Amino acid sequence: MYNYCCRFILLLVTGFCCCSSSIAQFTVKFEIVNQPIAHKADTLFVAGNFNGWNPGLPSFQFFKSANGNLVSEIKAVSKGLLEYKITRGSWAKVECAASGASINNRVAKINSDTTLAIQIEAWADDMPGRPPVSTRTKNVFVMDTAFFIPQLNRKRRVWVYLPADYAFNKKEYPVLYMHDGQNLFDALTASFGEWGVDEMMDSARPRNQCIIVGIDHGDSKRLTEYNPYSSRFGDGEGDAYVDFLAQTLKPYVDKRFRTKPESANTSIAGSSMGGLISFYAVLKYPDVFGRAGVFSPAFWIAPEVITKVEEASSIKSPFYFVCGELEGEQMTKDMQLVYQQVKKKGSTKSVYRVVANGQHNERFWQKELPAFYEWLSNQTR
């Protein structure tokens, strides 16, 4: 599925990373050769793993060419897989099949300058709506629909998963904080597929149970909230976001629930931009977050974090790094570099995995979640 909030920004298809100058760069032109008559006068945009899956960025807008077709062009694209979809400015107005069914991401393998001819069958907002169906299990609750983030002066929905036996004992539990809360528990809120966190936890052994807190991403703010450094997408707000997690949300959770509050039993995890900010959270607050699950990290957008690792005197916290082989050579190189650096700094229990045929999507992260959680359980007991 399309995903501007979860499959964010793969370096394998972009040349925007300042540390990838040695990689061949290409130009990709998208050309609309056919589309429904309805909305033909509307402005179209291309969204994909080269722009954070943002459905309405002006720099990825289509314009009429000399032959009358609509075209959009991106430059400095790296060799690899390019995933994309066409929208009319929002995900509510994304292209779909003629039947109204959602379509898989369009995929192109880029190894030279490329023109992609696109035929749009229909638009999702022209199709009759379907009754929503929730998939979250009984152990998932919305802790707050609008939890205030004083550090950013915003509000955000926060989810919590409580172990099945939580109400029947007085035990304290480890806590795992996860980003992109929309995509963790419920297909109703996960436009691109959910991680199935609650189903995995429901089947976990009793001794491996923990509390999981999921924080929704901020839609268009995701690319800045999950980045501690400024980028072409805006001023970085990651420091403030991590301060919120450590200084506001965690104390609230520890006060309200029976947690094991020490860092040895407090972890954090996320994918893509969420992987980046999870890694950074442990660097900034090692006495709060004891370890991190770093799935398909978007290190390319924040090369400063690599410098931060290189300049650190020591890093003892363990990290679980995992990405897919099909996410691109630069993804694996960046992740391997960071892994090697934290190992040199003292993080001897860190793990590095590149999974054959793995892609940058929720299906891959869902599949890899149990292995990470098994590793995490062995670390936190």
C-alpha positions as CSV (number, residue, x, y, z in Angstrom):
1,M,0.0,0.0,0.0
2,Y,1.0,3.6,-0.4
3,N,2.7,5.0,2.7
4,Y,3.8,8.5,3.5
5,C,3.8,7.6,7.2
6,C,5.4,4.3,7.4
7,R,7.6,3.3,4.4
8,F,9.3,6.6,4.5
9,I,12.1,7.7,2.3
10,L,14.4,5.0,1.1
11,L,17.9,6.1,0.1
12,L,17.9,3.3,-2.5
13,V,15.8,5.4,-4.8
14,T,17.1,8.9,-4.0
15,G,20.3,10.7,-4.3
16,F,19.5,13.2,-1.7
17,C,21.8,11.8,0.9
18,C,24.9,13.9,1.2
19,C,27.0,10.8,1.8
20,S,26.1,9.0,-1.4
21,S,27.9,11.1,-4.0
22,S,29.7,8.1,-5.4
23,I,26.5,6.3,-6.4
24,A,25.2,6.7,-10.0
25,Q,22.3,9.2,-10.2
26,F,19.5,9.1,-12.7
27,T,16.5,11.2,-13.8
28,V,13.0,9.7,-13.7
29,K,10.0,11.2,-15.5
30,F,6.5,10.2,-14.7
31,E,4.0,10.8,-17.5
32,I,0.2,10.4,-17.2
33,V,-1.0,8.9,-20.5
34,N,-4.5,8.2,-19.5
35,Q,-6.8,9.1,-16.6
36,P,-10.5,9.3,-15.8
37,I,-12.3,12.3,-17.2
38,A,-13.6,13.2,-13.7
39,H,-11.2,15.4,-11.9
40,K,-9.1,15.8,-15.1
41,A,-8.6,19.5,-14.2
42,D,-7.3,18.7,-10.7
43,T,-3.7,19.0,-9.8
44,L,-1.9,15.6,-9.6
45,F,1.1,14.7,-7.5
46,V,3.5,11.7,-7.3
47,A,4.3,10.3,-3.9
48,G,6.8,7.5,-3.2
49,N,9.8,6.3,-1.3
50,F,11.7,9.3,-2.6
51,N,9.7,12.0,-0.9
52,G,8.5,10.5,2.4
53,W,5.3,9.3,0.7
54,N,4.0,12.8,1.1
55,P,0.9,13.0,-1.1
56,G,0.9,16.7,-1.9
57,L,4.4,18.2,-2.0
58,P,4.5,21.0,-4.6
59,S,7.9,20.0,-5.8
60,F,6.4,16.6,-7.0
61,Q,3.4,18.2,-8.8
62,F,2.5,17.3,-12.4
63,F,2.6,19.9,-15.1
64,K,1.4,19.8,-18.7
65,S,4.1,19.0,-21.2
66,A,4.5,20.0,-24.9
67,N,2.5,16.9,-26.0
68,G,-0.3,17.7,-23.7
69,N,0.4,14.9,-21.2
70,L,1.0,15.6,-17.5
71,V,4.6,15.0,-16.4
72,S,6.6,15.2,-13.2
73,E,10.3,14.7,-13.0
74,I,12.7,13.9,-10.2
75,K,16.5,14.0,-10.5
76,A,19.4,12.4,-8.6
77,V,17.6,9.1,-8.2
78,S,19.9,6.2,-7.2
79,K,19.9,2.8,-8.7
80,G,17.4,0.4,-7.2
81,L,13.6,-0.1,-6.7
82,L,11.4,3.0,-6.9
83,E,7.9,2.7,-5.4
84,Y,5.2,5.3,-6.0
85,K,1.5,6.2,-6.4
86,I,-0.4,9.1,-7.9
87,T,-2.7,11.3,-5.8
88,R,-4.7,14.5,-6.1
89,G,-3.0,16.0,-3.1
90,S,-4.1,13.6,-0.3
91,W,-4.3,9.9,0.5
92,A,-8.1,10.2,0.5
93,K,-7.7,11.1,-3.2
94,V,-5.3,8.4,-4.3
95,E,-5.5,6.3,-7.5
96,C,-7.2,2.9,-7.2
97,A,-8.4,0.1,-9.4
98,A,-11.5,0.5,-11.6
99,S,-13.4,-1.7,-9.2
100,G,-12.6,0.6,-6.3
101,A,-10.1,-1.8,-4.7
102,S,-6.8,-0.3,-3.5
103,I,-3.8,-1.2,-5.7
104,N,-0.3,-2.1,-4.7
105,N,2.5,0.5,-5.0
106,R,3.7,1.0,-8.5
107,V,7.3,-0.3,-8.7
108,A,10.0,0.4,-11.2
109,K,13.6,-0.8,-11.2
110,I,15.9,2.1,-11.9
111,N,19.3,1.6,-13.5
112,S,19.3,4.5,-16.1
113,D,17.3,7.6,-17.0
114,T,13.7,6.4,-17.1
115,T,10.3,7.6,-18.3
116,L,7.3,5.9,-16.7
117,A,4.0,5.9,-18.6
118,I,1.1,5.8,-16.2
119,Q,-2.5,4.9,-16.7
120,I,-4.9,5.8,-13.9
121,E,-8.0,3.7,-13.7
122,A,-10.0,5.5,-11.0
123,W,-9.8,7.6,-7.8
124,A,-10.5,6.3,-4.4
125,D,-12.8,9.2,-3.4
126,D,-15.1,8.5,-6.3
127,M,-15.8,5.0,-4.9
128,P,-18.5,4.1,-2.4
129,G,-17.1,3.8,1.1
130,R,-16.8,0.5,2.9
131,P,-17.7,-0.2,6.5
132,P,-14.7,0.1,8.7
133,V,-13.4,-3.0,10.4
134,S,-11.2,-3.0,13.5
135,T,-8.6,-5.7,14.0
136,R,-7.2,-4.6,17.4
137,T,-7.5,-7.2,20.2
138,K,-9.2,-6.7,23.5
139,N,-5.9,-5.9,25.2
140,V,-5.3,-2.7,23.2
141,F,-6.7,0.6,24.6
142,V,-6.5,4.2,23.5
143,M,-4.9,5.8,26.5
144,D,-5.7,9.3,25.2
145,T,-7.1,10.6,22.0
146,A,-5.3,13.9,22.4
147,F,-2.3,13.6,24.7
148,F,-0.7,17.0,25.0
149,I,3.0,17.4,23.9
150,P,4.2,20.5,25.7
151,Q,7.5,20.4,24.0
152,L,5.8,20.9,20.6
153,N,2.5,22.4,21.7
154,R,0.6,19.6,19.9
155,K,-1.7,16.8,20.8
156,R,-1.4,13.2,19.7
157,R,-3.3,9.9,20.2
158,V,-1.5,7.4,22.4
159,W,-2.3,3.7,22.5
160,V,-1.4,1.1,25.2
161,Y,-1.3,-2.7,25.1
162,L,-1.6,-4.3,28.5
163,P,-0.8,-8.0,29.0
164,A,-3.8,-10.3,29.2
165,D,-3.1,-11.0,32.9
166,Y,-2.4,-7.4,33.9
167,A,-5.8,-7.0,35.7
168,F,-5.4,-10.3,37.6
169,N,-2.0,-9.7,39.4
170,K,0.2,-7.1,40.9
171,K,3.2,-7.7,38.7
172,E,5.3,-4.9,37.2
173,Y,6.1,-5.1,33.5
174,P,8.8,-3.9,31.1
175,V,7.7,-1.2,28.7
176,L,8.3,-0.8,24.9
177,Y,7.6,2.5,23.3
178,M,6.8,2.5,19.6
179,H,6.3,5.2,17.0
180,D,3.7,5.3,14.2
181,G,0.9,4.2,16.5
182,Q,-1.6,4.1,13.7
183,N,0.2,1.2,12.2
184,L,0.8,-1.0,15.2
185,F,-2.4,-2.6,16.3
186,D,-5.4,-1.9,14.1
187,A,-6.0,-2.2,10.4
188,L,-8.7,0.4,10.7
189,T,-6.1,3.1,11.4
190,A,-3.3,1.5,9.4
191,S,-3.8,2.6,5.8
192,F,-0.9,0.5,4.6
193,G,-1.1,-2.6,6.8
194,E,-0.5,-3.1,10.5
195,W,2.4,-4.6,12.4
196,G,0.1,-7.0,14.3
197,V,1.8,-6.1,17.6
198,D,-1.2,-7.1,19.7
199,E,-1.6,-10.4,18.0
200,M,2.1,-11.2,18.6
201,M,1.9,-10.2,22.2
202,D,-1.3,-12.1,22.8
203,S,0.6,-15.3,21.8
204,A,3.8,-14.5,23.7
205,R,4.8,-16.6,26.7
206,P,3.7,-15.2,30.1
207,R,7.2,-14.5,31.2
208,N,7.8,-12.4,28.0
209,Q,4.8,-10.1,28.5
210,C,5.3,-6.4,28.5
211,I,3.4,-3.1,28.2
212,I,3.6,-1.5,24.8
213,V,2.9,2.2,24.3
214,G,2.2,3.4,20.7
215,I,2.4,7.1,19.8
216,D,0.7,8.3,16.6
217,H,2.8,10.0,14.1
218,G,2.0,13.6,13.2
219,D,1.1,13.1,9.5
220,S,2.8,15.9,7.7
221,K,4.9,16.6,10.8
222,R,6.4,13.1,10.8
223,L,9.4,13.9,8.7
224,T,10.5,16.7,11.1
225,E,9.3,15.2,14.4
226,Y,11.2,12.0,13.8
227,N,14.4,13.8,12.7
228,P,16.6,15.6,15.3
229,Y,18.3,17.6,12.5
230,S,17.0,19.9,9.9
231,S,16.6,18.7,6.3
232,R,15.0,19.8,3.1
233,F,11.7,18.7,4.6
234,G,11.9,21.3,7.4
235,D,13.5,22.1,10.7
236,G,14.2,19.1,12.8
237,E,12.0,18.6,15.8
238,G,13.3,15.2,17.0
239,D,15.0,16.6,20.1
240,A,11.8,18.1,21.3
241,Y,9.9,14.9,20.4
242,V,12.4,12.7,22.3
243,D,12.2,15.1,25.2
244,F,8.5,14.6,25.3
245,L,8.9,10.8,25.4
246,A,11.5,10.9,28.2
247,Q,10.3,13.8,30.3
248,T,6.5,13.8,29.8
249,L,5.1,10.5,28.4
250,K,7.2,8.0,30.3
251,P,6.6,9.6,33.7
252,Y,2.9,9.6,33.0
253,V,2.9,5.9,32.0
254,D,5.0,4.9,35.0
255,K,2.6,6.7,37.3
256,R,-0.5,5.2,35.8
257,F,0.6,1.6,35.1
258,R,2.6,-1.0,36.9
259,T,5.9,-0.6,35.1
260,K,9.5,-1.5,35.6
261,P,10.7,2.0,35.2
262,E,14.4,1.6,35.0
263,S,16.2,1.9,31.7
264,A,17.1,-1.9,31.7
265,N,13.4,-2.5,31.2
266,T,12.4,0.4,29.0
267,S,12.9,0.1,25.3
268,I,12.0,1.9,22.1
269,A,11.4,0.8,18.5
270,G,10.3,2.0,15.1
271,S,10.8,1.7,11.4
272,S,12.3,4.1,8.8
273,M,12.1,7.5,10.3
274,G,10.8,5.8,13.4
275,G,14.0,3.7,13.4
276,L,16.1,6.8,13.2
277,I,14.4,8.6,16.1
278,S,14.5,5.3,18.2
279,F,18.2,5.1,17.7
280,Y,18.6,8.8,18.6
281,A,16.4,8.5,21.7
282,V,18.8,5.9,23.1
283,L,21.8,8.1,22.3
284,K,20.3,11.1,24.0
285,Y,18.7,9.3,26.9
286,P,20.6,6.1,27.6
287,D,19.5,6.3,31.3
288,V,15.8,6.3,30.2
289,F,15.7,4.0,27.1
290,G,18.0,1.0,27.6
291,R,17.8,-0.4,24.1
292,A,16.2,0.1,20.7
293,G,14.7,-1.8,17.8
294,V,16.0,0.0,14.7
295,F,14.0,-1.2,11.7
296,S,15.1,0.0,8.2
297,P,16.5,3.2,9.6
298,A,16.4,6.4,7.5
299,F,20.0,7.3,8.4
300,W,20.4,9.0,5.0
301,I,18.3,11.9,6.0
302,A,20.3,12.7,9.1
303,P,24.0,12.0,8.5
304,E,24.7,14.1,11.6
305,V,23.6,11.2,13.7
306,I,26.5,9.1,12.3
307,T,28.9,11.9,13.2
308,K,27.3,11.9,16.7
309,V,28.1,8.2,17.1
310,E,31.6,8.6,15.8
311,E,32.2,11.4,18.3
312,A,30.7,9.6,21.3
313,S,33.2,8.4,23.9
314,S,31.3,5.3,24.6
315,I,27.9,3.7,23.8
316,K,26.9,0.7,26.0
317,S,23.2,0.3,25.0
318,P,22.4,-2.6,22.7
319,F,20.6,-2.0,19.4
320,Y,18.7,-4.4,17.1
321,F,19.4,-3.3,13.5
322,V,17.4,-5.0,10.8
323,C,16.6,-4.1,7.2
324,G,15.6,-5.9,4.0
325,E,18.0,-6.8,1.2
326,L,15.8,-5.1,-1.4
327,E,15.8,-1.8,0.5
328,G,18.9,-0.8,-1.4
329,E,22.7,-1.0,-1.1
330,Q,22.9,2.4,0.7
331,M,20.4,1.3,3.3
332,T,22.5,-1.7,4.3
333,K,25.8,0.3,4.1
334,D,24.5,3.1,6.4
335,M,23.1,0.6,8.9
336,Q,26.3,-1.5,8.8
337,L,28.4,1.6,9.4
338,V,26.3,2.6,12.4
339,Y,26.3,-0.9,13.8
340,Q,30.1,-1.2,13.5
341,Q,30.6,2.2,15.2
342,V,28.4,1.4,18.2
343,K,30.1,-1.9,18.6
344,K,33.5,-0.1,18.6
345,K,32.1,2.2,21.3
346,G,31.1,-0.6,23.6
347,S,27.7,-1.8,22.4
348,T,28.8,-5.5,22.3
349,K,25.3,-6.9,22.5
350,S,23.9,-5.2,19.4
351,V,22.6,-7.2,16.5
352,Y,22.8,-6.5,12.7
353,R,20.6,-8.3,10.2
354,V,20.0,-7.9,6.5
355,V,17.1,-10.2,5.5
356,A,16.9,-11.7,2.0
357,N,14.1,-10.4,-0.2
358,G,13.0,-8.0,2.6
359,Q,11.3,-4.7,1.4
360,H,10.6,-1.4,3.1
361,N,7.0,-2.0,4.2
362,E,4.8,-3.0,7.1
363,R,4.6,-6.6,5.9
364,F,8.3,-7.0,6.3
365,W,8.4,-5.3,9.7
366,Q,5.5,-7.4,10.9
367,K,7.4,-10.5,9.9
368,E,10.6,-9.4,11.6
369,L,8.9,-8.2,14.8
370,P,8.9,-11.6,16.6
371,A,12.6,-12.1,16.2
372,F,13.3,-8.6,17.6
373,Y,10.9,-9.2,20.5
374,E,12.6,-12.5,21.3
375,W,15.9,-10.7,21.4
376,L,14.4,-7.9,23.5
377,S,12.9,-10.4,26.0
378,N,16.2,-12.0,26.5
379,Q,17.7,-8.6,27.2
380,T,15.2,-7.3,29.7
381,R,14.6,-10.2,32.1
